[in-house]
Amino acid sequence: MTNAGWKKLELQQFLNDFGVDIIINNAPVILYPKKDKEHEAYYSLIGFIFVTVGLSIYTVISLIFIFVFFSVTMFIIVIVVCIITDVVLILNYLNSKVLIKPLECWVEVYKNMTQKKINFYCLTYYPVFSGKCHPNKAKNVIYKLYQEEVLKSKVDITQIEIYLELNQTNYKDGKKLGYYYQHGEGKPFTNEEINRNIWKFFPAEKALNDNFIAVANWDHQYEWRDELTNDFDKLNDLTPWIIQRWDKNNLKPLTEEFKESINWNLRYIESIPKLKPWEGALENQTCENLEANRDLQIINEAIEKIMGSDIEIKKLRDLEGNLIKFKIYFRDLNS
C-alpha cells in the first residue's frame, strides 16, 4: 500500500526541531495480561515427538522380526530409556512457560509534504513483544518453526499510528489528532480467527482519564481499557494486567538498515501512514493491506501440502512424524 504525501524523516531531524519529549509523551501506554504465556522449550517438544516416533518404529520392527532375532533384555532397556527420555523432554516443555511481554518500542516519524500552511505528522510506534502464542497448540508449534526458519526471530511486532498537527516553531501550540491501530473487535483472547484489516481511528480524547490501549488478543491487536472493562470475562480471566510505559531507554528509532536486518519485508507490515489528515474526517478513512495475513496463509498452505487439505490439526500428537517436514518446507521457502 502506498499513501502519497508522506515522507519519512530522520528521527534526529525531528528531535532537533521539536525535542525528545514529544516522542516520549505521545508514546502509547500499553496494558498487557500476565497470563499471556508461551512454551519456550520447543526443542524439547520436537525431541519428544522424535523419540516417540522412533520408539514406535523400533517396537514394530522388533515384533516383525521376533522369530529372527530378538533380545528381551535389549528390548526392555530401549523401551525404558525412551520412556524416561520422553518424560524428561515433555516435562521440560510443559514447565517452560514464560510471560509474553513488551520488550521495547520502535519509532518512525513521517511528515506530510503536500501542505505548506499546516504541518501534519505521523508518529508510528511499534511495540515489540517477546513472542506470541497461537491458541491452536499444533499450529503454534508450526508457527514457531516458521519464525525460526523464515523470520529468524520469534519477536512479535505491532503498530500504532498517532497523528499530530504541529506548529513548526512551538509544538506546544499543536494538537494530537488521534490514534489508528488494528482493533481486536472485542473477540475472546484465544479466538483463532483474527482480522488484521480491521483498523480503526480514535480521537485523542479517547485516551483521557488513563484510558490506556490494551492488548486485545493472542495476535496482539489492541482495544481500549474501557472496552476491556466491559468484557468481564476477558478482564478477569487474564488478570493481573500490567501497565507498560515507554521512556528514552526503551524507545528506539526504526531505521531502514535495522528493518533489513530483521527481515522486515517478510513481516508484511506497512510502514507508510495509512490516513491522510489533510483530507479531513479521519474516522471515515479506511485502509487494507492485502498481505496482512500472509504469514498465517503460508502456515495453512504448509499444512495442506504436508498433511492434506482435509486434515484438521489441534493437538500436538497430530504433528507426529511431520515436524521435520515442516522445518524443511519453511527452510526451503527462505532459500
Salt bridges, closest charged atoms under 4 A:
ASP36 OD2 - HIS220 NE2 2.96
GLU38 OE1 - LYS144 NZ 3.29
GLU38 OE2 - LYS154 NZ 3.46
GLU104 OE1 - LYS252 NZ 2.61
GLU108 OE2 - LYS8 NZ 2.81
GLU108 OE2 - LYS259 NZ 2.78
GLU148 OE2 - LYS327 NZ 2.74
GLU149 OE2 - LYS327 NZ 2.90
ASP156 OD1 - LYS132 NZ 3.41
ASP156 OD2 - HIS220 ND1 2.70
GLU161 OE2 - LYS274 NZ 2.84
GLU185 OE1 - LYS187 NZ 3.97
ASP219 OD1 - LYS132 NZ 2.62
ASP219 OD2 - ARG196 NE 2.88
GLU223 OE2 - LYS234 NZ 3.23
ASP226 OD2 - LYS206 NZ 3.24
GLU227 OE2 - HIS183 NE2 2.84
GLU256 OE2 - LYS8 NZ 2.88
GLU256 OE2 - LYS259 NZ 3.65
ASP295 OD1 - ARG196 NH1 2.56
GLU301 OE2 - ARG294 NH1 3.13
GLU312 OE2 - LYS314 NZ 3.58
ASP332 OD1 - ARG331 NE 3.76
